[in-house]
């Protein structure tokens, strides 16, 4: 699992690639938590998690998303999942996370 952080269009874009599984979920959680805290400190209203290069996410990774959403909600920050590939779309649908999170086809808000 690798990640990058960028600020675009007034949002923090957290791009994750590879796999979030039993060996990488803690690093994913720390990095995503840092992104949410950075958004709060910088008064940035949204964190976008770019899933376009993510191959797989285990249930532990999904739990990280839940914790990050709770932290973002408490800080008044939007948390959006963007550009999931077919595998990630299926994982989000099976877990019903596509009902808990805003999921968009693109990272950018402007279509």
NORDABEL-V502012 format. One record per helix or strand of 2 or more residues. SS is the DSSP state (a for helix, b for strand). FROM is the first residue (numbers start at 0). LEN is the number of residues. Records with the same first field share a line. If there is no record, write none. Layout:
SS = FROM-LEN / FROM-LEN
This chain:
b = 1-7 / 10-10 / 45-12 / 77-5 / 101-3
a = 24-17 / 58-17 / 85-10 / 96-4
